[in-house]
Amino acid sequence: MKKILKNCIYIILVFYLVFYLVPKKVPNVYLNFIDGQEFQIKSFEGNPLLVTFWSTTCAICLEEIPRLAKLYEELNEYGFEIIAIAVSNDPPNRVVELSKNKKIPYRVALDINADAEKAFGKIRYTPTNFLIDRNGKIIKRYVGKMEINKLRSKIKRLLNT
């Protein structure tokens, strides 16, 4: 009986997380990029998009930067975009400095008030990544290290649709 109750609670929790905390469509939030520009994230609809929440103190995030840069350089000409959103507790000057030092080719945004973090379902861990199709539908959420080759395949399928 305890096992059945435990499984029911687990299923309810997963259902809640999937259907209520994680948005199904890209939330309509404004992003402030480190180059001073401001955009609504929905303005990127029409192209497959990877939104990555990261931190300058996250080892996995720093390890992923060169792989994401390579992926971006390979697929951007076909319409693929990446937005890296630095989490709210990351000092802006550190984000700008690291972005310049690492020569990140894709857009980097600051989330000083945690508006994007909240809109995407209260981001708790970095990296947390969202793969979004051309219509603004979130099709995959990744927490932790991503398998870049699998991600590349999914993005290529999105680009061909």
ZADO-1210 file (C-alpha; in nm, 4 decimals, padded with zeros to 6 digits):
<atoms>
<atom x="00.0000" y="00.0000" z="00.0000" code="MET" pos="1"/>
<atom x="00.2823" y="00.2404" z="00.0851" code="LYS" pos="2"/>
<atom x="00.4492" y="00.1684" z="-00.2489" code="LYS" pos="3"/>
<atom x="00.1276" y="00.2426" z="-00.4406" code="ILE" pos="4"/>
<atom x="00.0807" y="00.5686" z="-00.2494" code="LEU" pos="5"/>
<atom x="00.4440" y="00.6636" z="-00.3101" code="LYS" pos="6"/>
<atom x="00.4080" y="00.5958" z="-00.6840" code="ASN" pos="7"/>
<atom x="00.0858" y="00.7994" z="-00.7008" code="CYS" pos="8"/>
<atom x="00.2527" y="01.0949" z="-00.5324" code="ILE" pos="9"/>
<atom x="00.5466" y="01.0657" z="-00.7714" code="TYR" pos="10"/>
<atom x="00.3162" y="01.0632" z="-01.0757" code="ILE" pos="11"/>
<atom x="00.1224" y="01.3648" z="-00.9477" code="ILE" pos="12"/>
<atom x="00.4476" y="01.5533" z="-00.8839" code="LEU" pos="13"/>
<atom x="00.5829" y="01.4784" z="-01.2321" code="VAL" pos="14"/>
<atom x="00.2499" y="01.5761" z="-01.3885" code="PHE" pos="15"/>
<atom x="00.2548" y="01.9046" z="-01.1966" code="TYR" pos="16"/>
<atom x="00.6124" y="01.9826" z="-01.2991" code="LEU" pos="17"/>
<atom x="00.5542" y="01.9025" z="-01.6646" code="VAL" pos="18"/>
<atom x="00.2197" y="02.0736" z="-01.7096" code="PHE" pos="19"/>
<atom x="00.2296" y="02.3678" z="-01.4711" code="TYR" pos="20"/>
<atom x="00.5844" y="02.4783" z="-01.3956" code="LEU" pos="21"/>
<atom x="00.7412" y="02.4344" z="-01.7379" code="VAL" pos="22"/>
<atom x="00.5790" y="02.6518" z="-02.0046" code="PRO" pos="23"/>
<atom x="00.4739" y="02.4906" z="-02.3300" code="LYS" pos="24"/>
<atom x="00.5365" y="02.8026" z="-02.5370" code="LYS" pos="25"/>
<atom x="00.8179" y="03.0531" z="-02.5114" code="VAL" pos="26"/>
<atom x="00.7206" y="03.3089" z="-02.2488" code="PRO" pos="27"/>
<atom x="00.6950" y="03.6643" z="-02.3729" code="ASN" pos="28"/>
<atom x="00.9739" y="03.8250" z="-02.1709" code="VAL" pos="29"/>
<atom x="01.2079" y="04.1079" z="-02.2576" code="TYR" pos="30"/>
<atom x="01.5785" y="04.0344" z="-02.2583" code="LEU" pos="31"/>
<atom x="01.8587" y="04.2836" z="-02.2054" code="ASN" pos="32"/>
<atom x="02.1629" y="04.1771" z="-02.4018" code="PHE" pos="33"/>
<atom x="02.5177" y="04.2641" z="-02.3007" code="ILE" pos="34"/>
<atom x="02.5543" y="04.4769" z="-02.6142" code="ASP" pos="35"/>
<atom x="02.2815" y="04.7080" z="-02.4790" code="GLY" pos="36"/>
<atom x="02.0007" y="04.5892" z="-02.7055" code="GLN" pos="37"/>
<atom x="01.6629" y="04.4780" z="-02.5736" code="GLU" pos="38"/>
<atom x="01.4407" y="04.2218" z="-02.7443" code="PHE" pos="39"/>
<atom x="01.1283" y="04.0252" z="-02.6692" code="GLN" pos="40"/>
<atom x="01.2194" y="03.6609" z="-02.6775" code="ILE" pos="41"/>
<atom x="00.9173" y="03.5997" z="-02.9020" code="LYS" pos="42"/>
<atom x="01.0873" y="03.8098" z="-03.1696" code="SER" pos="43"/>
<atom x="01.3041" y="03.5042" z="-03.2367" code="PHE" pos="44"/>
<atom x="01.0025" y="03.2978" z="-03.3477" code="GLU" pos="45"/>
<atom x="01.0394" y="03.1649" z="-03.6991" code="GLY" pos="46"/>
<atom x="01.3747" y="03.0069" z="-03.6217" code="ASN" pos="47"/>
<atom x="01.4717" y="02.7121" z="-03.4034" code="PRO" pos="48"/>
<atom x="01.6131" y="02.8499" z="-03.0803" code="LEU" pos="49"/>
<atom x="01.8141" y="02.7192" z="-02.7875" code="LEU" pos="50"/>
<atom x="01.7733" y="02.9205" z="-02.4684" code="VAL" pos="51"/>
<atom x="02.0424" y="02.8346" z="-02.2179" code="THR" pos="52"/>
<atom x="02.0398" y="02.9559" z="-01.8587" code="PHE" pos="53"/>
<atom x="02.3972" y="02.9624" z="-01.7350" code="TRP" pos="54"/>
<atom x="02.6345" y="03.1071" z="-01.4800" code="SER" pos="55"/>
<atom x="02.9971" y="03.2195" z="-01.4895" code="THR" pos="56"/>
<atom x="03.0645" y="02.9980" z="-01.1861" code="THR" pos="57"/>
<atom x="02.9106" y="02.6821" z="-01.3352" code="CYS" pos="58"/>
<atom x="03.1793" y="02.4383" z="-01.4526" code="ALA" pos="59"/>
<atom x="02.9451" y="02.2530" z="-01.6904" code="ILE" pos="60"/>
<atom x="02.8273" y="02.5842" z="-01.8385" code="CYS" pos="61"/>
<atom x="03.1845" y="02.6940" z="-01.9058" code="LEU" pos="62"/>
<atom x="03.2619" y="02.3553" z="-02.0577" code="GLU" pos="63"/>
<atom x="02.9619" y="02.3841" z="-02.2909" code="GLU" pos="64"/>
<atom x="03.0479" y="02.7302" z="-02.4276" code="ILE" pos="65"/>
<atom x="03.2949" y="02.6103" z="-02.6955" code="PRO" pos="66"/>
<atom x="03.0599" y="02.3288" z="-02.8036" code="ARG" pos="67"/>
<atom x="02.7625" y="02.5650" z="-02.8242" code="LEU" pos="68"/>
<atom x="02.9755" y="02.8189" z="-03.0131" code="ALA" pos="69"/>
<atom x="03.0709" y="02.5520" z="-03.2658" code="LYS" pos="70"/>
<atom x="02.7077" y="02.4402" z="-03.2990" code="LEU" pos="71"/>
<atom x="02.5973" y="02.8009" z="-03.3464" code="TYR" pos="72"/>
<atom x="02.8626" y="02.8701" z="-03.6106" code="GLU" pos="73"/>
<atom x="02.7664" y="02.5507" z="-03.7938" code="GLU" pos="74"/>
<atom x="02.3882" y="02.6023" z="-03.7969" code="LEU" pos="75"/>
<atom x="02.3249" y="02.9753" z="-03.7627" code="ASN" pos="76"/>
<atom x="02.3395" y="03.0355" z="-04.1366" code="GLU" pos="77"/>
<atom x="02.0369" y="02.8019" z="-04.1676" code="TYR" pos="78"/>
<atom x="01.8357" y="03.0017" z="-03.9130" code="GLY" pos="79"/>
<atom x="01.9329" y="02.8447" z="-03.5787" code="PHE" pos="80"/>
<atom x="01.9737" y="03.0871" z="-03.2863" code="GLU" pos="81"/>
<atom x="02.1119" y="03.0587" z="-02.9343" code="ILE" pos="82"/>
<atom x="02.0375" y="03.2931" z="-02.6463" code="ILE" pos="83"/>
<atom x="02.2479" y="03.2497" z="-02.3333" code="ALA" pos="84"/>
<atom x="02.0764" y="03.4030" z="-02.0315" code="ILE" pos="85"/>
<atom x="02.3037" y="03.4645" z="-01.7339" code="ALA" pos="86"/>
<atom x="02.1168" y="03.3855" z="-01.4127" code="VAL" pos="87"/>
<atom x="02.0191" y="03.6693" z="-01.1821" code="SER" pos="88"/>
<atom x="02.2873" y="03.6109" z="-00.9188" code="ASN" pos="89"/>
<atom x="02.5683" y="03.6476" z="-01.1737" code="ASP" pos="90"/>
<atom x="02.7365" y="03.9909" z="-01.1576" code="PRO" pos="91"/>
<atom x="02.6857" y="04.1655" z="-01.4954" code="PRO" pos="92"/>
<atom x="03.0487" y="04.2778" z="-01.5197" code="ASN" pos="93"/>
<atom x="03.1642" y="03.9156" z="-01.4819" code="ARG" pos="94"/>
<atom x="02.9183" y="03.8014" z="-01.7516" code="VAL" pos="95"/>
<atom x="03.0379" y="04.0694" z="-01.9950" code="VAL" pos="96"/>
<atom x="03.4051" y="03.9978" z="-01.9260" code="GLU" pos="97"/>
<atom x="03.3696" y="03.6211" z="-01.9624" code="LEU" pos="98"/>
<atom x="03.1616" y="03.6580" z="-02.2803" code="SER" pos="99"/>
<atom x="03.4308" y="03.8732" z="-02.4373" code="LYS" pos="100"/>
<atom x="03.7172" y="03.6511" z="-02.3199" code="ASN" pos="101"/>
<atom x="03.5466" y="03.3353" z="-02.4502" code="LYS" pos="102"/>
<atom x="03.4416" y="03.5180" z="-02.7711" code="LYS" pos="103"/>
<atom x="03.0874" y="03.3848" z="-02.7465" code="ILE" pos="104"/>
<atom x="02.9377" y="03.4293" z="-03.0959" code="PRO" pos="105"/>
<atom x="02.5710" y="03.4027" z="-02.9945" code="TYR" pos="106"/>
<atom x="02.3617" y="03.6519" z="-02.7976" code="ARG" pos="107"/>
<atom x="02.4166" y="03.6808" z="-02.4226" code="VAL" pos="108"/>
<atom x="02.1498" y="03.8342" z="-02.1999" code="ALA" pos="109"/>
<atom x="02.1413" y="03.9472" z="-01.8379" code="LEU" pos="110"/>
<atom x="01.8472" y="03.8484" z="-01.6182" code="ASP" pos="111"/>
<atom x="01.9121" y="04.0858" z="-01.3276" code="ILE" pos="112"/>
<atom x="01.5572" y="04.0708" z="-01.1874" code="ASN" pos="113"/>
<atom x="01.5112" y="03.6971" z="-01.2634" code="ALA" pos="114"/>
<atom x="01.2162" y="03.7727" z="-01.4944" code="ASP" pos="115"/>
<atom x="01.3239" y="03.5145" z="-01.7533" code="ALA" pos="116"/>
<atom x="01.4105" y="03.2591" z="-01.4843" code="GLU" pos="117"/>
<atom x="01.0581" y="03.2875" z="-01.3417" code="LYS" pos="118"/>
<atom x="00.8907" y="03.2895" z="-01.6825" code="ALA" pos="119"/>
<atom x="01.0659" y="02.9673" z="-01.7843" code="PHE" pos="120"/>
<atom x="00.9533" y="02.7844" z="-01.4720" code="GLY" pos="121"/>
<atom x="01.1745" y="02.8983" z="-01.1856" code="LYS" pos="122"/>
<atom x="01.5179" y="02.7893" z="-01.3035" code="ILE" pos="123"/>
<atom x="01.6982" y="02.6215" z="-01.0160" code="ARG" pos="124"/>
<atom x="02.0079" y="02.4663" z="-01.1749" code="TYR" pos="125"/>
<atom x="02.2594" y="02.5677" z="-01.4369" code="THR" pos="126"/>
<atom x="02.2803" y="02.4856" z="-01.7096" code="PRO" pos="127"/>
<atom x="01.9123" y="02.4566" z="-01.7923" code="THR" pos="128"/>
<atom x="01.8415" y="02.4608" z="-02.1641" code="ASN" pos="129"/>
<atom x="01.5237" y="02.4833" z="-02.3699" code="PHE" pos="130"/>
<atom x="01.5046" y="02.3771" z="-02.7337" code="LEU" pos="131"/>
<atom x="01.2289" y="02.5711" z="-02.9073" code="ILE" pos="132"/>
<atom x="01.0824" y="02.5093" z="-03.2516" code="ASP" pos="133"/>
<atom x="01.0008" y="02.7688" z="-03.5204" code="ARG" pos="134"/>
<atom x="00.6534" y="02.8237" z="-03.3748" code="ASN" pos="135"/>
<atom x="00.7803" y="02.9070" z="-03.0272" code="GLY" pos="136"/>
<atom x="00.6879" y="02.5689" z="-02.8792" code="LYS" pos="137"/>
<atom x="00.9280" y="02.4304" z="-02.6187" code="ILE" pos="138"/>
<atom x="01.0039" y="02.0804" z="-02.7409" code="ILE" pos="139"/>
<atom x="01.2813" y="01.9775" z="-02.5033" code="LYS" pos="140"/>
<atom x="01.4195" y="02.0839" z="-02.1665" code="ARG" pos="141"/>
<atom x="01.7704" y="01.9819" z="-02.0653" code="TYR" pos="142"/>
<atom x="01.9097" y="02.0201" z="-01.7142" code="VAL" pos="143"/>
<atom x="02.2821" y="01.9624" z="-01.6805" code="GLY" pos="144"/>
<atom x="02.5258" y="01.8593" z="-01.9480" code="LYS" pos="145"/>
<atom x="02.3759" y="01.8122" z="-02.2938" code="MET" pos="146"/>
<atom x="02.4761" y="01.5551" z="-02.5507" code="GLU" pos="147"/>
<atom x="02.5707" y="01.7950" z="-02.8295" code="ILE" pos="148"/>
<atom x="02.5487" y="01.5371" z="-03.1108" code="ASN" pos="149"/>
<atom x="02.1899" y="01.4458" z="-03.0156" code="LYS" pos="150"/>
<atom x="02.1058" y="01.8149" z="-02.9832" code="LEU" pos="151"/>
<atom x="02.2591" y="01.8831" z="-03.3273" code="ARG" pos="152"/>
<atom x="02.0417" y="01.6084" z="-03.4803" code="SER" pos="153"/>
<atom x="01.7258" y="01.7527" z="-03.3244" code="LYS" pos="154"/>
<atom x="01.8117" y="02.1017" z="-03.4447" code="ILE" pos="155"/>
<atom x="01.8801" y="01.9772" z="-03.7984" code="LYS" pos="156"/>
<atom x="01.5397" y="01.8073" z="-03.8002" code="ARG" pos="157"/>
<atom x="01.3804" y="02.1345" z="-03.6890" code="LEU" pos="158"/>
<atom x="01.5614" y="02.3242" z="-03.9623" code="LEU" pos="159"/>
<atom x="01.4326" y="02.0835" z="-04.2276" code="ASN" pos="160"/>
<atom x="01.0674" y="02.1153" z="-04.1291" code="THR" pos="161"/>
</atoms>
